[in-house]
Amino acid sequence: MKILSEHWNNIFAKTDTEKLGWYESDFEQTIKFLEQIPNWQNSTIFVSGAGTTGLVDLLLQENANLVLNDISKKALDLLKEKHADKEEQIRWLCQDISKPLPDLQVDIWIDRAVLHFLTDEAAIEQYFINLEKSVKTTGYAIFAEFSKLGATKCAGLELTQYDSPELQKRLKNFNLIKEEDYIYYQPSGDPRPYIYTLFQKTHLS
Ligand SMILES: C[S@@+](CC[C@H](N)C(=O)[O-])C[C@H]1O[C@@H](n2cnc3c(N)ncnc32)[C@H](O)[C@@H]1O
């Protein structure tokens, strides 16, 4: 396997956003989970592996401050072009989410279809150390990952499938607030079962 950042750069360079196998035009499912969080619009939100998601447009319109992370510089460059007028609301972070993050203090962490690409135990552990350190006490984490019924590969990569007990096991200082199974339909029409969860941090880490 070539360098992971190059793998993702190639995908974003070659594929129009609307044709990506994880493209969404409707963010209702994520909004439903955000709406469980009081005053989420005035939050600082960390978007793990943001890719070129249109969720960013929606979060910016609602006046949230964002930390936009991705291992792919190409994806972040595409987002930067699109949101040049909103720079004061955005901090950019081009790095592997399974490596130690700089110091951050965010209210909400959102991960859709990123965590499930980590298959190495050390990488998964570091991901959750990053999350625990970065989310303020009483802050929240939303995950949308391939469920145990989901596919075992995406974008040519192996995956780890999730359910809420598996996430809870990793999130010692968080309580589960909400969970839901959800079927996402790819642009090709193929169904992809996801698990959506919302956790709240209840203890200092
Ligand atoms: C399936 S896409 C999902 C993109 C976006 N979250 C969405 O919902 O449209 C996975 C994204 O995670 C990024 N990614 C994959 N592995 C990563 C890692 N280890 N660290 C940071 N980003 C990563 C990819 O570059 C890509 O943008």
The ligand as a Tripos MOL2 file, in Angstrom:
@<TRIPOS>MOLECULE
LIG
   27    29     1     0     0
SMALL
NO_CHARGES

@<TRIPOS>ATOM
      1 C1        -14.9810    8.0800    3.4730 C.3       1 LIG1
      2 S1        -14.2510    9.6600    3.5550 S.3       1 LIG1
      3 C2        -15.4080   10.5750    4.5660 C.3       1 LIG1
      4 C3        -15.2540   12.0600    4.4050 C.3       1 LIG1
      5 C4        -16.2340   12.8920    5.2220 C.3       1 LIG1
      6 N1        -16.1170   12.6080    6.6530 N.3       1 LIG1
      7 C5        -17.6550   12.7100    4.7470 C.2       1 LIG1
      8 O1        -18.5020   12.2690    5.5170 O.co2     1 LIG1
      9 O2        -17.9100   13.0370    3.5650 O.co2     1 LIG1
     10 C6        -12.8880    9.4160    4.6770 C.3       1 LIG1
     11 C7        -12.0780   10.6600    4.8940 C.3       1 LIG1
     12 O3        -11.1520   10.4290    5.9430 O.3       1 LIG1
     13 C8         -9.8730   10.8830    5.5560 C.3       1 LIG1
     14 N2         -8.9150   10.0300    6.2770 N.ar      1 LIG1
     15 C9         -8.6930    8.7080    6.0830 C.ar      1 LIG1
     16 N3         -7.7880    8.2500    6.9740 N.ar      1 LIG1
     17 C10        -7.4470    9.3210    7.7420 C.ar      1 LIG1
     18 C11        -6.5610    9.4870    8.8290 C.ar      1 LIG1
     19 N4         -5.8520    8.4600    9.3080 N.pl3     1 LIG1
     20 N5         -6.4450   10.7190    9.3800 N.ar      1 LIG1
     21 C12        -7.1810   11.7650    8.9070 C.ar      1 LIG1
     22 N6         -8.0330   11.6500    7.8670 N.ar      1 LIG1
     23 C13        -8.1690   10.4470    7.2950 C.ar      1 LIG1
     24 C14        -9.8430   10.7360    4.0480 C.3       1 LIG1
     25 O4         -8.8900   11.5600    3.4350 O.3       1 LIG1
     26 C15       -11.2780   11.1080    3.6950 C.3       1 LIG1
     27 O5        -11.4170   12.4920    3.5460 O.3       1 LIG1
@<TRIPOS>BOND
     1     1     2 1
     2     2     3 1
     3     2    10 1
     4     3     4 1
     5     4     5 1
     6     5     6 1
     7     5     7 1
     8     7     8 2
     9     7     9 1
    10    10    11 1
    11    11    12 1
    12    11    26 1
    13    12    13 1
    14    13    14 1
    15    13    24 1
    16    14    15 ar
    17    14    23 ar
    18    15    16 ar
    19    16    17 ar
    20    17    18 ar
    21    17    23 ar
    22    18    19 1
    23    18    20 ar
    24    20    21 ar
    25    21    22 ar
    26    22    23 ar
    27    24    25 1
    28    24    26 1
    29    26    27 1
@<TRIPOS>SUBSTRUCTURE
     1 LIG1         1 GROUP 0 **** ****
